[in-house]
């Protein structure tokens, strides 16, 4: 049974207030939170290599997990970080339960072609995208999580650490190694 929690402010409609309302059994608040963060969670899962066919299910599972995790929410942490931490856990469970490696993540790297791009330039861009996708696929899950959260999702190291439940220095170490491996694999000069 979920304990009764008092929200910080009755007039507040920020994300933290929604989480407190969910903790009090308000499923409408869960729907509002879902509407606000569904795209970010789906984008994160895609960048983590989850198959496009599985993303909708994992987004749904992430928000269902909110009902179980609501008692552990710390209002000092951003709701987005907390949700992406839950999504990260769901992605790891998904990979373990399916017993397969993560799939390529190329959708985030698609670069729209502007007017006047030559076929040679388009080919070079596509080859760079493929190299980057292969490089990301070669990273360990932990390094990829740190890279995606900080570099692609724009989280601070502290937010990523909270989302993944690790010390902030661990995030910086994983990020350092991920960047070094990506540079070596993509062939970018340091």
C-alpha positions as CSV (number, residue, x, y, z in Angstrom):
1,X,0.0,0.0,0.0
2,X,1.3,3.4,-0.9
3,X,1.5,5.8,2.1
4,X,-0.2,9.1,2.1
5,X,2.2,11.9,1.0
6,X,1.6,15.6,1.3
7,X,2.6,17.5,-1.8
8,X,4.9,20.5,-1.4
9,X,2.2,23.0,-2.6
10,X,-1.4,22.3,-3.6
11,X,-1.3,24.9,-6.4
12,X,2.0,23.6,-7.8
13,X,1.6,21.6,-11.0
14,X,5.3,21.0,-11.5
15,X,6.6,17.5,-12.0
16,X,7.5,16.9,-8.4
17,X,4.0,17.8,-7.3
18,X,2.7,15.3,-9.8
19,X,4.9,12.6,-8.3
20,X,3.5,13.4,-4.9
21,X,0.0,13.2,-6.3
22,X,0.8,9.8,-7.8
23,X,2.0,8.7,-4.4
24,X,-1.4,9.5,-3.1
25,X,-3.0,7.3,-5.7
26,X,-3.9,10.0,-8.3
27,X,-3.6,8.1,-11.6
28,X,-4.6,11.2,-13.6
29,X,-1.4,12.8,-12.3
30,X,0.5,9.8,-13.8
31,X,-1.2,10.5,-17.1
32,X,0.0,14.1,-17.0
33,X,3.5,13.0,-16.1
34,X,3.4,10.5,-19.0
35,X,2.3,13.2,-21.4
36,X,5.1,15.5,-20.3
37,X,8.0,13.0,-20.4
38,X,7.0,10.2,-22.8
39,X,9.1,11.6,-25.7
40,X,12.2,12.0,-23.5
41,X,11.9,8.5,-22.2
42,X,11.3,7.1,-25.7
43,X,14.3,9.1,-27.1
44,X,16.5,7.9,-24.2
45,X,15.5,4.2,-24.8
46,X,16.2,4.6,-28.5
47,X,19.6,6.0,-27.8
48,X,20.3,3.1,-25.4
49,X,19.9,0.8,-28.4
50,X,16.4,-0.5,-27.7
51,X,14.7,-1.8,-30.8
52,X,12.1,0.6,-32.2
53,X,9.6,-2.3,-31.9
54,X,10.1,-2.5,-28.2
55,X,10.3,1.2,-27.2
56,X,6.5,1.8,-26.7
57,X,6.4,-1.2,-24.4
58,X,9.4,-0.1,-22.4
59,X,8.0,3.5,-22.1
60,X,4.8,2.1,-20.7
61,X,6.7,-0.2,-18.3
62,X,8.8,2.8,-17.2
63,X,5.7,4.7,-16.2
64,X,4.1,1.6,-14.6
65,X,7.3,1.3,-12.6
66,X,6.7,4.8,-11.3
67,X,3.8,3.5,-9.3
68,X,6.2,1.1,-7.5
69,X,9.1,3.5,-7.2
70,X,7.1,6.6,-6.1
71,X,7.9,6.1,-2.4
72,X,11.7,6.3,-3.2
73,X,11.4,9.6,-5.1
74,X,13.6,12.3,-3.7
75,X,12.2,15.8,-4.4
76,X,15.7,17.2,-4.5
77,X,16.2,15.3,-7.7
78,X,14.7,16.3,-11.0
79,X,11.8,14.2,-12.1
80,X,13.3,13.8,-15.6
81,X,16.5,12.3,-14.1
82,X,14.5,10.0,-11.9
83,X,12.4,8.8,-14.9
84,X,15.4,8.3,-17.1
85,X,17.0,6.3,-14.2
86,X,13.9,4.1,-14.1
87,X,14.0,3.8,-18.0
88,X,17.7,2.8,-17.7
89,X,16.8,0.0,-15.3
90,X,13.9,-1.1,-17.6
91,X,16.3,-1.2,-20.6
92,X,18.8,-3.3,-18.7
93,X,16.0,-5.7,-17.6
94,X,14.8,-5.9,-21.2
95,X,18.2,-6.8,-22.5
96,X,18.7,-9.4,-19.8
97,X,15.3,-11.0,-20.2
98,X,15.6,-11.2,-24.0
99,X,19.2,-12.4,-23.7
100,X,20.4,-10.5,-26.7
101,X,22.7,-7.6,-27.4
102,X,21.4,-4.1,-27.9
103,X,20.5,-3.1,-31.4
104,X,22.1,-0.2,-33.3
105,X,21.0,3.3,-32.5
106,X,21.1,5.4,-35.6
107,X,17.9,7.4,-35.5
108,X,19.4,10.1,-33.3
109,X,22.4,10.6,-35.7
110,X,20.3,11.1,-38.8
111,X,21.4,14.5,-40.2
112,X,18.9,16.3,-42.4
113,X,20.4,17.1,-45.7
114,X,20.3,20.8,-46.6
115,X,19.8,22.2,-50.1
116,X,22.7,21.7,-52.4
117,X,24.3,18.7,-50.8
118,X,26.1,16.6,-53.3
119,X,25.8,12.8,-53.5
120,X,29.4,12.5,-52.3
121,X,28.7,14.6,-49.3
122,X,25.5,12.6,-48.5
123,X,27.5,9.4,-48.8
124,X,30.3,10.7,-46.5
125,X,27.6,11.7,-43.9
126,X,26.0,8.3,-44.1
127,X,29.3,6.5,-43.7
128,X,30.1,8.7,-40.6
129,X,26.7,7.9,-39.2
130,X,27.3,4.2,-39.7
131,X,30.8,4.4,-38.1
132,X,29.3,6.3,-35.1
133,X,26.5,3.7,-34.7
134,X,29.0,0.8,-34.8
135,X,31.2,2.7,-32.3
136,X,28.2,3.3,-29.9
137,X,27.2,-0.4,-30.2
138,X,30.7,-1.4,-29.1
139,X,30.5,0.5,-25.8
140,X,29.6,-1.4,-22.7
141,X,26.1,-0.7,-21.4
142,X,27.5,1.4,-18.5
143,X,29.7,3.6,-20.7
144,X,26.9,4.0,-23.2
145,X,24.4,5.0,-20.4
146,X,26.8,7.7,-19.2
147,X,27.5,9.0,-22.7
148,X,23.9,9.1,-23.7
149,X,22.7,10.8,-20.5
150,X,25.4,13.5,-20.4
151,X,26.3,14.0,-24.0
152,X,23.1,13.4,-25.8
153,X,20.4,14.1,-23.2
154,X,22.3,17.1,-21.8
155,X,22.2,16.0,-18.1
156,X,24.8,17.2,-15.7
157,X,27.1,14.5,-14.2
158,X,25.3,14.8,-10.9
159,X,21.9,14.2,-12.5
160,X,23.2,11.2,-14.5
161,X,24.8,9.8,-11.3
162,X,21.4,10.1,-9.5
163,X,19.6,8.6,-12.5
164,X,21.9,5.6,-12.5
165,X,22.4,5.3,-8.8
166,X,26.2,5.6,-8.9
167,X,28.7,8.1,-7.6
168,X,29.3,11.2,-9.8
169,X,33.0,10.3,-10.2
170,X,31.9,7.0,-11.7
171,X,29.9,8.9,-14.3
172,X,32.9,11.0,-15.2
173,X,35.2,8.0,-15.5
174,X,32.7,6.1,-17.7
175,X,32.2,9.2,-19.8
176,X,36.0,9.7,-20.2
177,X,36.5,6.1,-21.3
178,X,33.4,6.2,-23.6
179,X,34.7,9.3,-25.4
180,X,38.2,7.9,-25.7
181,X,36.8,4.6,-27.2
182,X,34.5,6.5,-29.5
183,X,37.3,8.8,-30.8
184,X,39.5,5.7,-31.4
185,X,36.7,3.8,-33.2
186,X,35.4,6.7,-35.3
187,X,38.9,7.9,-36.2
188,X,38.6,11.4,-34.7
189,X,41.8,13.1,-33.6
190,X,41.9,14.0,-29.9
